[in-house]
C-alpha cells in the first residue's frame, strides 16, 4: 500500500507544485554507444504472448543485435518494471508509431521488461501490443544496467528504503533531475507537442474499460469526438493541457493501481531503475541511443524518426 501512495503522490503533486530543478543535458554512458558489445552474453527469456505457461526460449540480446542484417534496423527498448509509467508509455508510444518506424527501415522491435514472463504477458494483453513487438523478461534488470540506464536516486544507499528513493525521484529531487520537466507538460500542455499517440492510447484504454473516458466513438469504433477539442484557447495546440495527464491517470488507475500486486517488481533495484532505448544497424552498429532521465522521461518517437 505504501508503494501505491507514493505513485499517487507523484502524479497529484503537479496540481499543487510548480517549480523546476534544471538539468539540460545528460552524459550518455559509453556502453550505449556499443550496445551489441555491452549486452553480449546477456541471456533473457523471450515471451510468447500466445504461448501457454512454460513455453519460453532464451536469447542472447547482444547476439540478437549483432545479427541485424544489411539494409535493416533493430530497435531495442529497455523498459522499467512492469507496473511503471515509463514501461507503459514506451509500449504505448511504440504501438502508436509502429508504421512510421517500420517505414524508416526498423524491422525488429524488442522490449525488455524488468519483470517475470507472466508480468510481461499480462502487460502486453492490457495494452494490446501487436505481435510485431517482441518481449523479453528480465526480473533483475541486469540488461538495462549493462546497457547503461540510470539506476535512480542513491542506488547504493542500502539504508534508504527503495520506496523512499522512488518518492524523492518522483518529486524531482535527486539525479538525473528530469522527472518534473517530463511530468509537468502533461498538465500544462505543449503548443508544439504531438498528441496522436496520446489519443490512440486513450482509445485503447477506453475500449478496455479504463477511466477517465474522454473520447466519443461512432458505431464502428472510430473516434468522432475528443473532449479536449473543446478546450478554450488551446484546442489547436499540439498537446492540450491535461491531455497527457488524463492518459497517465488512466494508466495509473486502470493498470498500475488495479494490477499492482501482479505487476510490482520482484527485485527492489528495479523499483527506481530507469530505462532507455537503442536502434542499431548492420552487425549491431549503434545509430541512436537514449537513457531515461527521470519518471515519464521517455523519448519522443518523432524525434527518433528525424534522427534515423
N, C-alpha and C positions, 0 to 999 in steps of 0.2 A: 504493500500500500504506500510506503514511503516513496518508492520509485514513481508511482503514478502521481503523487502530489508534486514531485519535482517536475515532471513533464507538464502538468497543468500550470504551475507557477511560471515556467519558462515561457509559455506561449500566451499567458494572460498578462505578463509583465509589460509588454509594449503598449498596452492600452493606457498605462499609467506612467510609464517611464520613457523619457525621450532624452537620450544622451548618446554620445558616440565616443568610443575609445578607438582611436585610429591606428591602423597599420596598413599602408597602401600596397605592400608587396610581401611576398613570402619567398624565401630561398627554397627552391625545389631540390630535394636530395639528389645526389649524383646517381643513386641507384635507379631513379626513374628514367634516366637517360638511356639505360640499357636494361629494359625490363626482362628481356629473354634471359639475360645472364643472371640478374638478381633473383629471378624466380626459378632458375634451373634446379631441379631436384625437389621442388615443392609439389607434392602429390595430393590431389584433392578428389573427393568423390563427385562425379557428375550426377546431377539429379534429373532423372527422367520423370517429368511431371505426371505422365500417364502410367508409369510402372507401379506395380504393387510393392509393398514393403519388402526391402531386401534386394531389389534388383538395381544395384548400383555398380559402377565401374570407376576405378581411379585413373586419373590422368596427371601427367607431369605438366604443370601450367607453363613452365619455361619452354618445354619442348613444343607445346601447342602453339606458342607464339613464334618459335623458330621455324615451324613448318608452314608459315604463311607463304603462299606461292607468289610468283611474279605477276604483277598487274592487279593484285587484290590487297585488301587491308583487313586487319582484325582489330576489333575494339574489345578491350578488357576493362571492366568496371570492378573496383573494389568497394563493395558496399560496407556499411557498418553492421550492427546486429539486426536481426530480422524485425524487431519492434521499434526501429529508429526512424526518425524523419528522413535522414539522408538516404538510407537504403530505399525507402518508399518513393522519394522524389526521383532518385536515379532511375528506378523502374518506370515511373510514370512518364518522365521525360523521354526515355529511350523508346517506350511503347508508342508515344505520340510522334516521335521524329524518325521512326524506323525507315519509312520510304525515302526520306531525304538523305539519310545516312547511307542507305543502300545505293542510291543514285551517285554518291561520291566514291563508290568502289569498296565500301566496307561490306564484306560478305559473311563475316562471323562476328557474333555478339556474345561475349561471355561475361557473366556477372558472378562474382564471388560474394557470398553472403556469410557473415560471421555467425553461423548458426548450424544446427544439425539438419540432416536431409529432410526430415519431416517438417521443420520450420520453413525451409526453402519452398517445399511443395505447397504448404499452406499459404504462404505469402503470394506465390505465383497464382494460385487459384483466386485469392482475394482481389488481386489486381488484374486478373485476366491477361496474363502475359502470353504473347504469341509463341508458337513453337520455335520460331527462328532464334529466340533468345535462350542461350544455354546457361543453366545454373550450376554452380559448384558450391559445395558445403565446406566451410572452414570454421568449425566451432571455436578454435582458439585464436583466430585472427592472424595466424602466422604469415600467410601470404601477403596481406596488407603491410605488415611490419617489414617484410623483406623488400617489398616494393619501395617503402619509404613514407607511408602515410603518417600523419601526426598521431601520436599516442594520447593526445589530450592534455588536460591540466594536471601537473605534478604526477606523472605516471609512475615514478619510482618512490613516491612517498607512501609507504605502507601503513603509516599511522593515520592517514586520512581515508575514510570510507569511500568507496567508488561513487556512491550516490551523492556524496558531498562534492566530490570533484565534478560530477555531472552538473550539479546545481550551479557551481561557480562558472563553468564553461557556458552554461545556458543563459546566464545573465550578462555574459560578455566580459567576465573577469578572468584574466589569465591568457597566455598564448594558446593558439595563434591569433586570438583577438577579433576574428571576423564574424562572430555569431550575430551581433546586433546589426551590422551592415547588411547581412543576409536576411535577417528576420524582419526588420522594420519596413522595407518596401512592400511586404505583404499587407501591411496596414495602410501605408501612405500612398501606395501606387507608384507607377513609373510611366511617365508620358511616352517614353521610348522603349518600353518593355514589350515582350511578346506574350500574348495570352492564349494562343492556340492550344498549347499543351495543357494549360490550366482548364480550359473548357472541356477538352477531350477527357481529362481525368475526372472532372466534376461529373461529366455524363456517365462515365463508367461507374463511379461511386454511387451516383443517384440511382442508376439502374440496378445496382446491387443492394439497394435499400439503405445506403448510408445517408446521414443527415449532417448538415443542412441541405435542403433541396432548393436550388435557385434557378433551375432550368425548366423550360416548358417544351414538351415533345408533341409531335403530331402522331397520328395513328400508326405510322411506320417506324417510330422511334427516332425521327430526325429532330434536331434541336430547332425550334422555331422562336424561342424567346429566352432571354437571359436577364435576370433582374438588374444586373449591373449595366445593361444597355440604357436603363432609365435614370442612371445616376446624374444629377445636375452638374453641369460644367465639365465633368471629367469622363463622360460616357465614351468619348472618342480617344481616350488615352490608350496606349498600347496595353498597359496593365492598370486596371482601375483600382482605387483604394478599396481595401478589404477583400478583393477578389482572390488573391493568392492566400490570404489569411483564412478565407472561407474553405478553400481546398484543404489547407493544413488542419483546420478544425474538423473537417470531415474525416481526414485521415486519423486524427487524434482520437476522436470519439468512436468511429466505426472500425478502426483497426487496432491502434496501439492500446487503448484502454480496454476495449472489448475483448481483445485476444492477448493481453499482456502475459497471462500465465502460460500460454502456449508459445509465445514469440520471444520472451525475455532471454537475454544472453545466458549461456551456460558457463562462460568464463568471464569473471569480473573485469578483466582487462578490456574486454570488448564493449563495456558499457560506455567508456569515454573515448575509445579509439575512433578516429575519423576514417574516411575513405579516400578514394581517388580514382583516376582512370588513365588509360593509355591507349593509343592507337599505333599499331605497328604495320610496317610494310613487309616486303620480301625478307625472309630469314630473320624476322623479328626486329628489324631496324625501327627505332622509335621515330614516329612522325609528330606525336603530340603526347604530352603528359601533364597531369594535373593532380594536386593533392588538396583535399578539402581543408579549409582554414577555420572552420567552425561549424556549428549546428546550422543546417539548411544551406550551407555554402557549397552547393552543387553546381557544376559548370553549366553555362547556357549552351544548349545544343546548336544554336545559330552561330555562336562564336566558334564552336568546333567546326561547323560546316565551312565557315570562312577561312579557318586556319589550314584545313587539309585540302 
